[in-house]
Amino acid sequence: MIALSLTEIAGLVGGQPHDIPDPDLKVTGPVVIDSREVRPGSLFAALPGERVDGHDFARTAVEAGAAAVLAARPVGTPDAPVPAIVVPDVIAAMGALARAVVERLGTTVVALTGSAGKTSTKDLIAQLLQRRGPTVWTPGNFNNEIGLPVAALSADEATRHLVLEMGARGKGHIRYLATLTPPRIGLVLNVGTAHIGEFGGREQIAEAKGELVESLPSAVEGGVAVLNADDPFVRAMASRTKARTVLFGEAEDADVRAGNVRLADGGRPAFTLHTPTGCSEVTMRLYGEHHVSNALAAAAVAHELGMSVDEIAVALSEAGQLSRWRMEVTERSDGVTVVNDAYNANPESMRAALRALVAMGAATPGRRTWAVLGPMAELGEESLAEHDAVGRLAVRLNVSKLVAVGGQEAAWLDMGAKNEGSWGEESVHVSDVRAAVDLLRSELRPGDVVLVKASRSVGLERLAQALLDGEGEVAGRWA
């Protein structure tokens, strides 16, 4: 973060200094919400949680080097004071501080949202823009009212680009986030069925996602809305913004589009990148054809910020996956390939991952493919139909074997596969991670490709790691 004195911070967030011996002491480190991440000069934000209260770790944070604590109440005692800035609402204060810092920096803010692919696309944009200057981006999926300020506050005077992912669980969420870090470029990837149980329908999801383009400055002021030409819900958002519109996709009228899309080298996408200033060839390191759309979105942003088509093509071809458990491909010593895509799941990303799995298997004749799938959360009344459809798709794509892990939703995956009519023992339903690990250990053979995917709440990344760990370590963990 830019260096600010504790007095300045208190003024910016409407807080009261408490037990601060030196009001001119500057915060020179990051703002952190975990006391274990404190570095000298940090500001520790004490957040209440379901299981722990950050205020209980205030003294530990200061002892570790934090300049002060952003707190909702005094955190010291007369005998053992702890320097703090006391505010009515710690989360709101973090947002106010982020807004003030971003305004002072004047850096270019790029914000993106969508039902699927946000984090992968954010990682691609960051890797492209880094080639043009210092770039700060959201770590992982820090995309809510807590994570977004933390990400924004890691920028400093040298930061040229700030790339921020924005998530939503209801109307008004993205509009609020956009007030904290006002973007000049806003990107909407897609409108799918993730969280449809909370929103009520795709129309409502589109309404919420479109708040991003409504928050952009006008075209005269430099605002740019980057929209997916292949998604009718997103394309329609052009009428909701004062910003200049740039379309990306495979549609012929897209400003940035892909031609000659194909899968090469075991499932890696390749295509011809077309931009208003020329075209160039791209062969990605990432797996799955769904990354073509993500790459086009990143290319459109980079092109708007001055990168040439050849620069963009090289950067896309060299870009890797920065965030964990998203099509993370590891080959074991025995030739089994584990694809850990267990960070999250929705119907769109499930379908994309299954197609990527099949493409990886098809690269080598006779190679078996395993889809180890768990529940997709927050689908509401659509849950049965969507799980059934994913199970059926696994059959239609000729996945070698489906292992459905978990309770009722997993049973629906298994039911869909079996009801498709061509499978019997190729689909199996197991109750938990331990049972799935035992099954896979007994049946995997060299050359197999195993996809592991479910919603984050399921924790199926443990299964992927178990397939890569030693036998004894796994037995101890889930015994």
RAVEN-V523816 format. One record per backbone hydrogen bond with DSSP energy under -1.0 kcal/mol. NH is the residue of the N-H (numbers start at 1). CO is the residue of the C=O. If there is no record, write none. Layout:
((NH,CO) (NH,CO))
This chain:
((4,27) (6,25) (7,23) (9,5) (10,6) (11,7) (12,8) (13,9) (15,10) (16,86) (18,84) (25,22) (27,4) (29,41) (32,43) (37,34) (38,35) (41,65) (42,39) (43,30) (44,68) (45,32) (46,70) (47,45) (49,52) (54,47) (56,53) (57,54) (58,55) (61,57) (62,58) (63,59) (64,60) (65,62) (66,61) (67,42) (69,83) (70,44) (71,85) (77,80) (84,18) (85,69) (86,16) (87,71) (93,89) (94,90) (95,91) (96,92) (97,93) (98,94) (99,95) (100,96) (101,97) (102,98) (103,99) (104,100) (105,101) (106,102) (108,160) (110,162) (111,185) (112,164) (113,187) (115,190) (121,117) (122,118) (123,119) (124,120) (125,121) (126,122) (127,123) (128,124) (129,125) (130,126) (131,128) (132,129) (136,161) (138,163) (142,139) (143,141) (148,144) (150,146) (151,147) (152,148) (153,149) (154,151) (155,152) (159,156) (160,134) (161,134) (162,108) (163,136) (164,110) (166,112) (167,143) (173,170) (176,172) (177,173) (178,174) (180,176) (181,177) (184,109) (185,109) (186,224) (187,111) (188,226) (189,113) (196,193) (197,378) (198,195) (199,195) (200,196) (205,201) (206,202) (207,203) (208,204) (209,205) (210,206) (211,208) (212,209) (214,210) (219,242) (222,219) (223,218) (224,184) (225,244) (226,186) (227,246) (229,248) (231,228) (235,231) (236,232) (237,234) (238,235) (239,236) (240,237) (244,223) (246,225) (248,227) (249,256) (254,251) (256,247) (257,274) (259,272) (262,270) (264,268) (268,264) (270,262) (271,282) (272,259) (273,280) (274,257) (275,278) (278,275) (280,273) (282,271) (284,269) (288,267) (291,288) (292,289) (294,290) (295,291) (296,292) (297,293) (298,294) (299,295) (300,296) (301,297) (302,298) (303,299) (304,300) (305,301) (306,303) (307,302) (312,308) (313,309) (314,310) (315,311) (316,312) (317,313) (318,314) (319,315) (328,340) (330,338) (332,336) (335,332) (337,448) (338,330) (339,450) (340,328) (341,339) (341,452) (343,325) (350,346) (351,347) (352,348) (353,349) (354,350) (355,351) (356,352) (357,353) (358,354) (359,355) (360,356) (361,357) (362,358) (364,361) (367,364) (370,449) (371,401) (372,451) (373,403) (374,453) (382,379) (383,380) (386,382) (387,383) (388,384) (389,385) (390,386) (391,387) (392,388) (393,389) (394,390) (395,391) (396,392) (397,393) (398,395) (399,394) (401,369) (402,426) (403,371) (404,428) (405,373) (406,430) (411,407) (412,408) (413,409) (414,410) (415,411) (416,412) (417,413) (418,414) (419,415) (421,418) (427,424) (428,402) (430,404) (436,432) (437,433) (438,434) (439,435) (440,436) (441,437) (442,438) (443,439) (444,440) (448,445) (449,368) (450,337) (451,370) (452,339) (453,372) (455,375) (458,455) (459,456) (462,459) (464,460) (465,461) (466,462) (467,463) (469,465) (474,470) (475,471) (476,472) (477,473) (478,474))
